[in-house]
Amino acid sequence: MKILRAHKIRLKPNRKQETYFRRAAGTARFAYNWALAEWQREYSAGGKPNEAVLRKRLNAVKRQEFPWMTEVTSRAPLIAIQNLGEAFSRFFRGQNRHPTFKKRGVHDSFGLTNDSFRIDGKKCRIPALGWVRMTERLRLEGKIMSATISRTADRWFVSVLVETDLKPSATPPKKAVGVDLGLKTFAVLSTGEKFDAPKPLKTQLKKLRRASRTLSRRKRGSSNRAHAKTKLSIVHYRVTCIRSNFLHQLTSRLSKRFGTICIEDLHVKGMVKNRRLARSISDVAWSEFRRQIEYKCGDVRLVPRFFPSTKTCSGCGTVKDMPLSERTYRCSACGLVVNRDINAAINIRTAGLAGTGPTSRPDACGEDRARGTSRKQEAGSVAMVAPRKTGKAAAICGGVMV
């Protein structure tokens, strides 16, 4: 079986190559915005726009109207228009919002096709530019399908999409575990293990405030402001890397040790509306933890968000009030004395294993395609079972399988 996997590698371009990257990304952005404007104009006139027609139209006029576009690879503007067509397809399916115009300096990137891109060891060949050094070799074996050059902060990366064979995985362990997520301690397992989050936003908050203050004092359009903006983006990038590294290591470790993982179906979007806890909740990234654990583990079971995991005794099932200041659960019925987080993790494991029958992933409209039930109906059951993610693309970033 063939699958698509991506490997993201940092590049080490010189000044000439970095200038080319910026021009190619700007050309791709211009083509995307031009196609979006043409799409809206044609749609307003009652027509049916198509990305293939827009690509042919741009090819016909770019040498006369936009001669500077020929100075970079011709794939950059064409793939940008293809991406616009895919964005509209997802919009019509209800998977995302209406495409908007791109801004300069925000998510700069451009794409390349496999006939114009090559890798040889720790270097890659960019059309109309030449060989560019990479920080590591491509770890995937197979046919290269495409590549995307992108910029994050002051660093440039190449994401290589490879068609490779799906290797048979080892027999997954049969152990089951419950995971209770929190702020003080990020994750507590039903086995009694605890994992503390690095909380990079909290540790880097002083640097972020200083960099933001410096940026606000620089004159708009000046080179000093551009330099300050780059410094601020570097701090944000460091925060993202620390958080991502922790989550990938933890989720990979859990998926290798346990065959079934039970977690709570937390309503993070609603929880961040609490202005006192919003920053701390965003810093630990509960939603990203759930996203990673769902596609790395073969059997993930979601316990309804209103299940009283903290208030329920894991020994006898007695439910009592538990204020946040009380960190030890003491049951008056059976005499059980246990840490409240471990007690909650055990209850999550019990409730998750009590769910019967697999369910498919809800679609964009909130409907369960396998059984035709809504999310509100699903929340009334004991547990929701989420299967392994069925997407064909995966990625390796920073040495960790994504």
C-alpha positions in Angstrom: 0.0 0.0 0.0 1.3 3.4 -1.0 1.0 6.4 1.3 2.1 10.0 1.2 4.5 11.3 3.9 6.2 14.6 4.3 9.6 15.5 5.8 10.2 19.1 6.8 13.9 20.1 6.7 15.5 23.5 7.5 17.5 25.1 4.7 20.7 27.0 4.9 20.5 29.5 2.0 23.1 32.3 1.3 22.0 35.9 0.7 21.4 35.4 -3.0 19.3 32.3 -2.5 17.3 33.9 0.3 16.5 36.8 -2.0 15.3 34.4 -4.6 13.1 32.7 -2.0 11.5 36.0 -1.1 10.9 36.9 -4.7 9.4 33.5 -5.5 7.1 33.6 -2.4 6.1 37.2 -3.4 5.3 35.9 -6.9 3.2 33.1 -5.5 1.3 35.5 -3.3 0.6 37.8 -6.2 -0.7 35.0 -8.3 -2.9 33.8 -5.5 -4.4 37.3 -4.9 -4.7 37.9 -8.7 -6.6 34.6 -9.2 -8.8 35.3 -6.2 -9.8 38.7 -7.5 -10.5 37.2 -10.9 -12.5 34.4 -9.3 -14.7 37.0 -7.4 -15.1 39.2 -10.5 -16.2 36.2 -12.6 -18.5 34.9 -9.9 -20.2 38.3 -9.5 -20.8 38.4 -13.2 -22.7 35.1 -13.0 -19.9 32.8 -14.3 -18.5 29.6 -12.9 -14.7 30.3 -12.2 -12.2 27.4 -12.5 -8.6 27.3 -11.3 -7.5 25.5 -14.5 -8.9 28.3 -16.6 -7.3 30.9 -14.4 -3.9 29.2 -14.7 -4.1 29.3 -18.5 -5.2 32.9 -18.4 -2.2 33.9 -16.3 0.2 32.1 -18.5 -1.2 34.0 -21.5 -0.8 37.5 -20.0 2.1 37.3 -17.6 4.9 38.0 -20.1 3.2 41.2 -21.2 1.6 42.4 -18.0 3.9 40.9 -15.4 7.3 40.2 -16.9 9.0 40.1 -13.5 7.2 36.8 -12.9 9.5 35.0 -15.4 12.5 35.7 -13.1 11.5 32.9 -10.8 10.3 29.3 -11.4 7.1 29.1 -13.3 5.7 26.5 -10.9 5.4 29.0 -8.0 2.4 31.0 -9.5 0.7 27.9 -11.0 0.8 25.9 -7.8 -0.5 29.0 -5.9 -3.6 29.1 -8.1 -4.0 25.3 -7.7 -4.0 25.9 -3.9 -6.7 28.5 -4.4 -8.8 26.0 -6.2 -8.4 23.5 -3.3 -9.2 26.2 -0.8 -12.5 26.8 -2.6 -13.2 23.1 -2.8 -12.9 22.8 1.0 -15.0 26.0 1.4 -17.8 24.5 -0.7 -17.6 21.3 1.4 -17.9 23.3 4.6 -14.5 22.4 5.8 -13.1 26.0 6.1 -13.9 29.6 5.6 -14.0 31.6 2.3 -10.4 32.2 1.0 -9.0 35.6 1.7 -6.2 37.7 0.2 -2.7 36.9 1.4 -0.5 39.5 3.1 3.1 40.2 2.6 5.3 38.5 5.2 2.6 36.3 6.5 3.0 32.5 5.8 5.4 33.2 2.9 5.8 30.1 0.8 5.8 28.7 -2.8 5.5 25.2 -4.2 7.5 23.1 -6.6 6.7 20.0 -8.6 8.7 16.8 -8.7 9.9 17.4 -12.2 11.7 20.6 -11.1 13.0 19.5 -7.7 15.8 17.1 -6.8 17.6 16.0 -3.6 21.2 14.8 -3.4 22.4 14.1 0.1 22.2 17.2 2.2 21.3 19.6 -0.6 18.3 20.2 -2.9 18.1 21.7 -6.3 15.7 24.6 -6.9 14.9 25.5 -10.5 16.4 28.8 -11.8 18.5 28.9 -8.6 20.7 25.8 -8.2 21.7 23.7 -5.2 20.7 24.8 -1.7 22.2 23.3 1.5 19.9 21.4 4.0 20.6 20.7 7.6 19.8 17.0 7.3 19.2 14.3 4.7 15.8 13.2 3.5 14.8 10.2 5.8 12.0 8.9 3.5 12.5 6.5 0.7 10.3 6.6 -2.4 9.1 8.9 -5.2 9.2 12.6 -4.5 5.8 14.1 -5.4 6.2 17.8 -4.6 8.0 20.2 -2.4 7.1 23.4 -0.6 9.5 26.2 0.4 8.3 28.2 3.4 9.6 30.8 5.9 9.1 30.8 9.6 10.6 33.8 11.5 14.0 34.2 9.8 14.4 30.6 8.8 13.6 28.8 5.5 12.3 25.2 5.3 11.5 22.7 2.6 8.7 20.2 3.1 9.2 17.2 0.8 6.2 15.0 0.0 7.2 11.4 -0.7 5.1 8.5 -1.9 6.4 5.5 0.1 5.3 2.0 1.0 3.3 1.5 4.2 5.3 -0.7 6.5 3.4 -3.2 8.6 3.3 -1.9 12.2 4.2 -4.1 15.1 1.5 -5.6 17.2 0.1 -2.8 19.4 0.1 -3.3 23.1 -3.1 -4.3 24.7 -2.8 -2.1 27.8 -5.3 0.7 28.3 -4.7 4.0 30.2 -6.7 7.0 31.2 -5.2 10.4 30.8 -6.4 13.4 32.9 -5.2 16.7 31.5 -4.6 19.7 33.8 -2.8 23.0 34.1 -0.6 22.5 37.2 0.3 19.0 36.0 -0.2 18.6 32.3 -1.1 14.9 32.2 -1.7 12.4 34.9 -2.1 8.7 33.9 -4.2 6.1 35.6 -1.0 4.3 36.3 0.1 7.1 38.7 2.6 8.7 36.3 2.7 12.5 36.0 4.0 14.7 33.2 4.7 18.4 33.7 4.5 20.8 30.7 7.4 23.1 29.9 4.9 26.1 29.6 7.1 27.9 27.1 4.8 30.9 26.8 5.1 31.6 30.5 8.9 31.2 30.6 9.3 33.4 27.5 6.7 36.0 28.4 9.2 38.6 29.6 11.1 38.4 26.3 7.9 38.6 24.3 6.7 41.7 26.1 10.1 43.4 25.6 10.2 42.5 21.9 6.6 43.6 21.4 7.3 46.9 23.1 10.3 47.5 21.0 8.3 46.8 17.8 5.5 49.2 18.8 8.1 52.0 19.1 9.6 51.6 15.7 8.4 53.7 12.8 6.2 51.9 10.3 8.0 51.0 7.1 11.5 51.5 8.5 14.2 48.9 8.4 14.4 49.1 12.2 10.8 48.0 12.5 11.4 45.1 10.1 14.4 44.0 12.3 12.3 44.3 15.5 9.5 42.3 13.8 12.0 39.5 13.0 13.2 39.4 16.6 9.6 39.1 17.9 8.9 36.3 15.4 12.0 34.4 16.5 10.8 34.4 20.1 7.3 33.1 19.0 9.0 30.4 16.9 11.0 29.3 19.9 7.8 29.0 22.0 6.2 26.9 19.3 9.2 24.6 18.9 9.4 23.9 22.7 5.7 23.2 23.0 5.6 21.0 19.8 8.7 19.0 20.9 7.1 18.2 24.3 3.8 17.2 22.8 5.3 15.0 20.1 7.6 13.2 22.6 4.8 12.6 25.1 2.2 11.4 22.5 4.7 9.1 20.8 5.6 7.6 24.2 2.0 7.0 25.1 1.1 5.5 21.8 4.0 3.0 21.9 3.2 1.9 25.5 -0.6 1.7 25.3 -3.0 0.2 22.8 -6.1 2.1 24.1 -5.9 5.7 25.4 -8.9 7.3 27.1 -9.1 11.1 27.4 -11.8 13.6 28.1 -13.6 15.5 25.3 -12.7 18.9 26.6 -14.4 22.0 25.2 -11.2 24.0 24.9 -12.7 26.8 22.7 -15.2 27.5 25.5 -12.7 27.2 28.3 -10.4 29.8 26.9 -13.1 32.4 27.2 -12.2 32.5 30.9 -9.9 35.5 30.9 -8.0 34.3 34.0 -7.2 30.9 32.6 -7.0 31.6 28.8 -3.3 32.1 28.6 -2.5 29.0 30.7 -4.8 26.8 28.7 -3.4 28.0 25.4 0.1 27.5 26.7 -0.4 23.8 27.4 -2.2 23.1 24.1 -4.8 20.5 25.1 -6.3 20.5 21.6 -3.0 19.8 19.9 -2.4 17.0 22.4 -5.7 15.4 21.4 -5.0 15.9 17.7 -1.7 14.1 17.9 -2.8 11.3 20.1 -5.8 10.6 17.8 -3.6 9.9 14.7 -0.7 8.2 16.5 -2.8 5.7 18.6 -4.9 3.1 17.0 -7.7 3.3 19.6 -8.6 6.6 21.3 -11.7 6.8 23.4 -13.3 10.1 24.3 -15.2 10.4 27.5 -18.0 13.0 27.4 -17.0 16.4 28.7 -19.7 16.5 31.4 -18.6 13.2 32.9 -17.8 13.8 36.7 -14.4 12.2 36.6 -13.0 14.3 39.5 -16.1 14.0 41.7 -16.5 10.2 41.3 -14.8 7.7 43.6 -12.8 5.3 41.5 -13.3 2.6 44.2 -17.1 2.5 44.8 -18.5 5.1 42.4 -19.7 7.6 45.0 -20.1 11.1 43.7 -19.4 14.1 45.9 -18.4 17.7 45.5 -14.7 18.4 45.1 -13.5 22.0 45.4 -10.4 23.0 43.4 -8.4 23.6 46.5 -8.9 20.0 47.7 -6.1 18.0 46.1 -6.8 14.6 47.7 -10.0 12.6 47.2 -11.3 11.1 50.4 -14.3 8.8 50.0 -16.6 8.6 53.1 -18.3 5.5 51.7 -15.4 3.1 51.1 -12.6 5.0 52.8 -10.5 5.4 49.6 -7.8 8.1 49.9 -6.1 9.0 46.6 -4.7 12.0 44.7 -7.6 13.7 42.9 -5.9 13.7 39.5 -5.0 10.0 39.7 -8.6 9.3 40.8 -9.9 11.2 37.7 -7.6 9.4 35.4 -8.8 6.0 36.7 -12.4 7.1 36.2 -11.6 8.2 32.7 -10.1 4.9 31.9 -13.1 3.0 33.3 -15.6 5.1 31.4 -13.6 4.9 28.2 -13.4 1.1 28.3 -17.2 0.9 29.1 -18.0 2.4 25.6 -19.0 -0.3 23.1 -18.8 -0.2 19.3 -16.6 1.9 17.1 -17.8 5.3 15.9 -16.4 7.3 13.0 -15.0 10.8 13.2 -17.7 13.5 13.1 -17.7 15.6 9.9 -17.8 19.3 9.5 -21.6 19.5 10.1 -21.3 17.6 13.4 -22.9 14.4 12.1 -21.6 10.9 12.7 -21.4 9.3 9.2 -21.3 5.8 10.5 -24.4 5.8 12.7 -26.1 9.1 11.6 -26.1 10.5 15.2 -25.4 14.1 16.1 -22.8 15.2 18.7 -25.4 16.1 21.2 -26.8 12.5 21.0 -23.3 11.1 21.2 -22.5 13.1 24.4 -25.3 11.3 26.1 -23.6 7.9 25.9 -21.0 6.6 28.3 -18.0 7.2 26.0 -17.2 8.2 22.4 -14.7 6.1 20.6 -12.5 7.8 18.0 -10.6 5.5 15.5 -7.2 6.1 14.1 -7.0 9.1 11.7 -7.6 7.9 8.1 -5.6 10.6 6.4 -2.9 9.4 4.0 -0.4 12.1 4.7 2.0 12.2 7.6 5.1 14.3 8.4 8.4 14.1 10.2 9.4 17.4 11.8 12.3 17.9 14.1 13.1 14.2 14.3 9.6 13.3 15.4 6.9 11.5 13.3 4.0 13.8 12.8 
